[in-house]
Amino acid sequence: MFQEFYLQELRRGFRQPMVYIFFFMMALMVFGAVSSDNVIIGGTVGNVHKNAPHILANYTFILTLLGLLIAAAFFNNAALRDHEFDFHQI
């Protein structure tokens, strides 16, 4: 039964353009930050290298926060749908 609900949510989610827009934005941002010196995520200061541990920790932290915001946007639709059909009490 859990598998049916899970697959239904996946099918419904992949039909929405928001999934592809967010995926494209994240992929473009990561590609730009890795391949170009003009896009900086995590911040480099002076002659600190891009692969320094502190910079990588900041990079991971910022992308994780963006990922959490994106996940909240996805689960918002499911929560609103549960409330609409009075399933939120369960």
Rosetta silent file (secondary structure, phi, psi, omega in degrees, C-alpha in Angstrom):
SEQUENCE: MFQEFYLQELRRGFRQPMVYIFFFMMALMVFGAVSSDNVIIGGTVGNVHKNAPHILANYTFILTLLGLLIAAAFFNNAALRDHEFDFHQI
SCORE:     score description
SCORE:     0.000 S_00000001
   1 L     0.000  -40.928  177.594    0.000    0.000    0.000 S_00000001
   2 H   -60.953  -37.599 -178.980    2.853    2.367    0.795 S_00000001
   3 H   -63.469  -37.999  178.494    4.329    1.618   -2.622 S_00000001
   4 H   -63.284  -46.395  179.048    1.099    2.702   -4.344 S_00000001
   5 H   -63.870  -41.797 -178.991    1.065    6.046   -2.519 S_00000001
   6 H   -63.513  -47.206 -179.979    4.763    6.556   -3.140 S_00000001
   7 H   -66.620  -35.488  177.499    4.527    5.822   -6.860 S_00000001
   8 H   -65.003  -42.490  177.851    1.450    8.014   -7.202 S_00000001
   9 H   -64.608  -39.116  177.429    3.271   10.933   -5.561 S_00000001
  10 H   -64.164  -45.625  179.029    6.282   10.393   -7.837 S_00000001
  11 H   -61.391  -43.670 -179.663    4.126   10.332  -10.957 S_00000001
  12 H   -65.493  -39.037 -179.196    2.264   13.449   -9.861 S_00000001
  13 H   -68.513  -40.092 -177.966    5.514   15.215   -8.985 S_00000001
  14 H   -74.754  -10.963  174.927    7.276   14.425  -12.257 S_00000001
  15 L   -83.286  -14.666 -178.641    4.360   15.862  -14.230 S_00000001
  16 L   -86.952  139.009 -179.149    4.915   19.279  -12.710 S_00000001
  17 H   -70.600  -16.842 -178.927    7.351   21.624  -14.443 S_00000001
  18 H   -59.968  -35.689 -179.874    8.660   22.833  -11.066 S_00000001
  19 H   -61.466  -47.092 -176.505   10.782   19.674  -10.745 S_00000001
  20 H   -73.097  -33.884  178.097   12.558   20.273  -14.023 S_00000001
  21 H   -66.210  -46.660  178.903   12.975   24.002  -13.444 S_00000001
  22 H   -65.390  -40.319  178.676   14.597   23.467  -10.034 S_00000001
  23 H   -62.865  -43.064  179.229   16.782   20.663  -11.367 S_00000001
  24 H   -64.974  -41.198  179.534   17.943   22.845  -14.255 S_00000001
  25 H   -63.544  -45.897  179.991   18.656   25.790  -11.930 S_00000001
  26 H   -65.851  -43.020 -179.741   20.692   23.681   -9.500 S_00000001
  27 H   -63.575  -42.224  179.347   22.593   21.941  -12.300 S_00000001
  28 H   -65.465  -40.421 -179.865   23.375   25.258  -13.988 S_00000001
  29 H   -66.658  -44.119  179.830   24.497   26.833  -10.726 S_00000001
  30 H   -67.601  -42.348  178.500   26.783   23.929   -9.806 S_00000001
  31 H   -61.380  -43.454  178.936   28.183   23.697  -13.336 S_00000001
  32 H   -64.143  -40.156 -178.446   28.888   27.430  -13.358 S_00000001
  33 H   -70.571  -32.324 -178.321   30.559   27.360   -9.959 S_00000001
  34 H   -81.762  -36.316 -172.287   32.771   24.403  -10.841 S_00000001
  35 H   -96.638  -13.447 -175.715   33.762   25.416  -14.343 S_00000001
  36 L  -126.645  148.759  175.273   34.088   29.196  -14.098 S_00000001
  37 L   -85.390  -10.368 -178.800   35.978   31.590  -11.864 S_00000001
  38 L   -82.955  -24.479  178.584   33.243   34.216  -12.250 S_00000001
  39 L  -100.887  120.847 -176.742   30.580   32.197  -10.382 S_00000001
  40 L  -124.766  121.741  172.880   31.445   31.749   -6.706 S_00000001
  41 L  -119.461  122.716 -178.568   29.424   29.713   -4.234 S_00000001
  42 L   102.637  -19.953  172.737   30.937   29.485   -0.778 S_00000001
  43 L    73.049  117.841  171.758   33.254   32.436   -1.225 S_00000001
  44 L  -106.267  141.797 -177.126   36.982   32.425   -1.805 S_00000001
  45 L  -124.086  124.192  176.642   39.090   35.063   -0.107 S_00000001
  46 L    63.850 -128.673 -177.448   42.499   36.144   -1.358 S_00000001
  47 L  -101.231   30.302  174.859   44.704   33.264   -2.410 S_00000001
  48 L   -77.822  132.239 -177.959   42.546   30.532   -0.808 S_00000001
  49 L   -75.193  157.732 -179.788   42.012   27.717   -3.271 S_00000001
  50 L   -67.124  -21.982 -178.347   38.561   26.608   -4.431 S_00000001
  51 L  -103.345   22.036  175.541   39.114   23.134   -2.993 S_00000001
  52 L   -69.700  147.811 -176.553   40.083   24.252    0.502 S_00000001
  53 H   -57.960  -40.265  179.722   38.119   22.417    3.229 S_00000001
  54 H   -65.326  -41.676  179.829   36.462   25.571    4.544 S_00000001
  55 H   -66.167  -41.490  177.777   35.328   26.639    1.070 S_00000001
  56 H   -65.493  -35.928  177.263   33.975   23.165    0.308 S_00000001
  57 H   -65.592  -42.822  176.765   32.077   23.160    3.609 S_00000001
  58 H   -63.895  -42.321  178.939   30.500   26.533    2.761 S_00000001
  59 H   -59.000  -47.530  179.689   29.691   25.331   -0.768 S_00000001
  60 H   -65.694  -40.646  179.926   27.997   22.217    0.577 S_00000001
  61 H   -62.620  -45.563 -178.759   26.131   24.191    3.230 S_00000001
  62 H   -65.588  -43.775  179.031   24.727   26.714    0.751 S_00000001
  63 H   -68.295  -31.790  176.305   23.621   24.042   -1.724 S_00000001
  64 H   -66.853  -41.857  176.872   22.055   22.031    1.109 S_00000001
  65 H   -62.156  -43.043  177.343   20.026   25.042    2.217 S_00000001
  66 H   -63.609  -38.961  177.666   18.815   25.596   -1.331 S_00000001
  67 H   -64.092  -37.556  176.917   17.951   21.906   -1.579 S_00000001
  68 H   -65.986  -38.382  176.954   15.919   22.107    1.632 S_00000001
  69 H   -65.353  -38.594  178.421   13.963   25.063    0.275 S_00000001
  70 H   -67.207  -41.878  177.814   13.268   23.145   -2.914 S_00000001
  71 H   -62.663  -39.025  177.175   12.154   20.076   -0.932 S_00000001
  72 H   -63.544  -36.306  177.189    9.805   22.261    1.108 S_00000001
  73 H   -65.584  -37.207  178.639    8.279   23.557   -2.119 S_00000001
  74 H   -69.531  -45.813 -176.454    7.649   19.981   -3.288 S_00000001
  75 H   -74.302  -17.014  176.153    6.137   18.772   -0.013 S_00000001
  76 H   -61.690  -41.887  179.140    3.974   21.864    0.233 S_00000001
  77 H   -62.372  -41.656  179.478    1.812   20.563   -2.621 S_00000001
  78 H   -66.458  -40.161  179.517    1.325   17.203   -0.894 S_00000001
  79 H   -66.687  -41.228  177.668    0.416   18.869    2.416 S_00000001
  80 H   -64.899  -37.470  178.556   -2.098   21.175    0.738 S_00000001
  81 H   -67.565  -39.717  176.653   -3.640   18.232   -1.080 S_00000001
  82 H   -63.103  -41.134  179.200   -3.953   16.277    2.199 S_00000001
  83 H   -68.659  -36.625 -179.379   -5.649   19.228    3.866 S_00000001
  84 H   -64.891  -37.824 -177.871   -7.992   19.718    0.916 S_00000001
  85 L   -97.972   17.851  179.972   -9.235   16.111    1.034 S_00000001
  86 L    53.175   39.519  176.455   -9.422   15.986    4.879 S_00000001
  87 L  -102.378   -3.776 -175.946   -6.635   13.439    5.076 S_00000001
  88 L   -69.279  -21.304 -179.753   -4.461   15.638    7.270 S_00000001
  89 L   -71.683  -23.173 -179.545   -5.988   14.254   10.477 S_00000001
  90 L   -82.776    0.000    0.000   -4.504   10.853    9.793 S_00000001
